[in-house]
Amino acid sequence: MKAQRDTFIGKLFELAKKDKNVILISVDMGAPSLDQWRKELPDQFIAAGISEQNAINVAAGLSKTGKKVYVYFMASWAARCFEQVRYSCAMANNSITILGNGVALGYAPAGPAHEPNEDIAYMRSINNIEICSPPNTQAAEELVELTYNVPKLRYIRLERNHAKEMEQFTFNINSFINLIKGGLTETDTIQPRIAILSSGYMLGRAFNAWKDLVVHYQISLYDLWKIKPVDSNQFKSLLSEYTHIITIEEQTLSGGFGSAVCELICDSGMKVKVLRLGLPERYIFENGTRDHLIDTNGLSLENIIKQIKNFI
């Protein structure tokens, strides 16, 4: 599968060749998709070096002049330039697209400095930012068109390797949440009625858990790819018939994906039982592949299924 980074930056390159206002700023990252920009569009490419804070400020200034600016770096460095995103972009109303590559444990086994397991929490605390986690290649491509045609302050969480189970899934960018499997009809009265919500890499495990559980339960799987903003009334209209909602995330639970869902449930007045599954409240220093670290930190497929069954 093609990396979401290369898909996004490659498609953006095709737009940039036709529009000189498209600017890409890269922070200390190397990739063949970036080499193409260096060679063919040098006036629209800035290699900023290890300077995330300066890159955001430069992007904000370019945005103010009418440029469509994209800043690309490892997702772990989003925390380093939090202040600049808040003051220079959000507060000053400058529309830039931040591409954070390698979210959660995507850069394992590089260690916790390179594995942001709390980026959803701190990025969604910024006013008027949009946060998106594309599930597959198609979604990454469509987000290029969205960010180009409707500029605003966005944080796009790119996977180094997205879940292979999601590659054949048809992505609908016109809805903040996509039904992957299952779903209720007007005649469904079976209790309990269960919805699993996830996004990004964990959709693969959520899908495999769904396959095991659907034999025994009335259960659906949703991709909540737009984590912020979400209209609580729309959320309620889609999920109000469920009796149990389960969130699965590759983040610590404090302020993360599950917390965002719980806020929506509270704000919409839904009466539903909720289970949040995520990483433990600690930084993971152990070495291992991404899947190994997920497995050994409470989110193995077997443990996910077990916890859901116990919850139900």
Secondary structure, 3 states (H helix, E strand, C coil): CCCHHHHHHHHHHHHHCCCCCEEEEECCCCCHHHHHHHHHCHHHEEECCCCHHHHHHHHHHHHHCCCEEEEEEEHHHHCCCHHHHHHHHHHCCCCEEEEEECCCCCCCCCCHHHCCCCHHHHHCCCCCCEEECCCCHHHHHHHHHHHHHCCCCEEEEECCCCCHHHCCCCCCCCCCCEEEECCCCCCCCCCCEEEEEECCCHHHHHHHHHHHHCCCCEEEEEECCEEECCCHHHHHHHHCCCCEEEEEEEEECCCCHHHHHHHHHHHHCCCCEEEEEEECCCCCCCCCCHHHHHHHHHHCHHHHHHHHHHHC
